[in-house]
Amino acid sequence: MNTAPLRRRLEPVWGPLQVAASEPWVILAGEPTDQRGWCSYSTAGLSEVAAVGVELVAYGPPDEPWPVELLAEVAGFGAAFGLQAYQALSLGRGLPCEDSPLTGVLLLPPYFEPAAVTTGAPALWWVVPCTTSEVEWAVLAGGRALEAAMFEADLGPVPSPHRLPVV
């Protein structure tokens, strides 16, 4: 997997990237910077899978493994079944951290990134952790409705693994 094109796109904003995982998916990680108080993660190579065609991004606090595990899980689902923007997915369990009520995800554009990161191919989708009730609501009302509720709640790029539902 050649990560150089994605690195050239992300590193000017995210800083130097390290490989956080290489199996089953390559996941790149950027440490917090002066401008960004969180770690940034991206799959690298998922866009080469015909059913997907995008890379996934997530944000998390330093020294927390759950964003890498979350991206790997969603990437595996995407490779098997495909993914769509504004899609809500149930993971069937909480985030891989103690007692998290966040049991699903919503796929959104990466709003916290500048145009230099979001412009170009492949497209990037932000993997936003959600509660069971949020995923259920998104299935009924649509992913864009959940997106609006999340932004109204002003959640920010790094969700607390223990946050309450917004709907």
C-alpha positions as CSV (number, residue, x, y, z in Angstrom):
1,M,0.0,0.0,0.0
2,N,1.5,3.3,-1.1
3,T,0.5,5.8,1.6
4,A,2.6,8.7,0.1
5,P,-0.3,10.5,-1.8
6,L,-2.5,10.5,1.3
7,R,0.4,11.6,3.5
8,R,1.1,14.5,1.2
9,R,-2.5,15.6,1.5
10,L,-2.8,15.2,5.3
11,E,0.6,16.0,6.8
12,P,0.5,19.7,6.1
13,V,-2.5,20.0,8.5
14,W,-2.1,16.9,10.7
15,G,1.7,17.0,11.1
16,P,3.9,13.9,10.7
17,L,1.9,10.7,10.4
18,Q,2.8,7.3,11.9
19,V,1.3,3.9,11.1
20,A,-1.0,3.1,14.0
21,A,-2.1,-0.2,12.6
22,S,-1.2,-2.2,9.5
23,E,-3.5,-5.2,9.8
24,P,-6.2,-5.7,8.7
25,W,-6.1,-2.1,7.5
26,V,-3.4,0.5,7.3
27,I,-4.4,3.4,9.7
28,L,-2.3,6.5,9.8
29,A,-2.2,8.6,13.0
30,G,-1.3,12.3,13.6
31,E,-0.5,13.5,17.1
32,P,-2.0,16.7,18.5
33,T,-0.5,19.9,17.2
34,D,-0.7,23.5,18.4
35,Q,-3.7,24.1,16.2
36,R,-5.4,20.7,16.9
37,G,-5.7,19.4,20.4
38,W,-6.6,15.9,19.3
39,C,-5.2,13.0,17.5
40,S,-6.3,12.5,13.9
41,Y,-6.6,9.1,12.2
42,S,-7.2,7.9,8.6
43,T,-7.4,4.6,6.8
44,A,-5.0,4.3,4.0
45,G,-5.9,1.9,1.2
46,L,-9.6,1.5,1.8
47,S,-10.3,3.7,-1.2
48,E,-8.7,1.0,-3.4
49,V,-11.5,-1.4,-2.4
50,A,-14.1,-1.2,-5.2
51,A,-17.1,-1.2,-2.9
52,V,-15.8,1.7,-0.9
53,G,-13.7,4.2,-2.8
54,V,-13.2,6.5,0.2
55,E,-10.9,6.8,3.2
56,L,-12.3,7.1,6.7
57,V,-11.1,9.6,9.4
58,A,-11.7,9.7,13.1
59,Y,-10.5,11.9,15.9
60,G,-9.7,11.0,19.5
61,P,-7.9,12.0,22.6
62,P,-4.1,11.2,22.9
63,D,-3.3,7.7,24.1
64,E,-6.7,6.2,23.5
65,P,-6.8,3.1,21.2
66,W,-10.5,3.2,20.4
67,P,-10.3,5.4,17.3
68,V,-7.9,3.0,15.6
69,E,-10.1,0.0,16.5
70,L,-13.2,1.9,15.4
71,L,-11.7,2.7,12.0
72,A,-10.6,-0.9,11.5
73,E,-14.1,-2.2,12.3
74,V,-15.9,0.3,10.0
75,A,-13.4,-0.3,7.2
76,G,-14.0,-4.1,7.4
77,F,-17.7,-3.5,7.2
78,G,-17.2,-1.2,4.2
79,A,-15.0,-3.6,2.4
80,A,-17.6,-6.3,2.8
81,F,-20.8,-4.3,2.2
82,G,-19.9,-0.9,0.9
83,L,-20.5,2.5,2.5
84,Q,-22.5,5.6,1.8
85,A,-22.2,9.2,3.1
86,Y,-24.7,9.9,5.9
87,Q,-25.0,6.2,6.6
88,A,-25.7,5.1,10.2
89,L,-24.3,1.8,11.3
90,S,-24.8,-0.2,14.4
91,L,-21.6,-1.8,15.8
92,G,-23.6,-4.1,18.2
93,R,-21.4,-3.1,21.1
94,G,-20.0,0.0,22.7
95,L,-16.7,1.7,21.7
96,P,-13.7,-0.4,22.9
97,C,-13.4,1.5,26.1
98,E,-15.1,1.0,29.5
99,D,-18.9,1.3,29.5
100,S,-19.3,3.4,26.4
101,P,-23.0,4.0,25.3
102,L,-21.7,4.7,21.8
103,T,-22.7,1.6,19.9
104,G,-22.8,2.9,16.3
105,V,-21.4,5.4,13.8
106,L,-22.6,8.0,11.4
107,L,-20.5,8.7,8.2
108,L,-20.2,12.5,7.6
109,P,-18.0,14.8,5.6
110,P,-14.9,15.8,7.7
111,Y,-16.2,19.3,8.7
112,F,-13.2,20.0,11.0
113,E,-10.7,19.8,8.1
114,P,-9.6,22.6,5.8
115,A,-10.2,22.5,2.1
116,A,-6.6,21.3,1.5
117,V,-7.6,18.0,3.3
118,T,-11.1,17.6,2.0
119,T,-10.5,18.5,-1.6
120,G,-9.3,15.8,-4.0
121,A,-9.6,12.1,-4.4
122,P,-10.2,9.9,-2.6
123,A,-13.1,11.4,-0.7
124,L,-12.7,11.4,3.1
125,W,-15.6,10.5,5.5
126,W,-15.6,11.3,9.2
127,V,-16.6,8.3,11.4
128,V,-18.7,9.8,14.2
129,P,-19.5,7.5,17.1
130,C,-23.2,7.4,18.0
131,T,-25.6,5.9,20.6
132,T,-28.1,3.1,19.7
133,S,-31.0,5.6,19.9
134,E,-29.1,7.9,17.5
135,V,-28.6,5.2,14.9
136,E,-32.2,4.1,15.2
137,W,-33.3,7.7,14.8
138,A,-31.0,8.1,11.7
139,V,-32.6,5.1,10.1
140,L,-36.0,6.6,10.5
141,A,-35.3,10.3,10.0
142,G,-32.2,10.1,7.9
143,G,-28.5,10.6,8.5
144,R,-28.7,14.3,7.6
145,A,-31.3,14.8,10.4
146,L,-28.9,13.2,12.9
147,E,-26.1,15.3,11.5
148,A,-28.2,18.4,12.2
149,A,-29.0,17.3,15.7
150,M,-25.3,16.6,16.4
151,F,-24.2,20.0,15.2
152,E,-26.9,21.7,17.2
153,A,-25.6,19.9,20.2
154,D,-22.1,21.3,19.3
155,L,-20.3,18.0,19.9
156,G,-16.9,19.0,18.4
157,P,-14.5,16.6,16.6
158,V,-13.6,14.5,19.5
159,P,-16.6,12.8,21.1
160,S,-16.5,11.8,24.7
161,P,-16.9,8.0,24.7
162,H,-19.5,8.4,27.5
163,R,-21.6,11.3,26.0
164,L,-25.4,11.3,26.2
165,P,-27.6,11.0,23.1
166,V,-28.5,14.1,21.2
167,V,-31.9,12.7,20.1
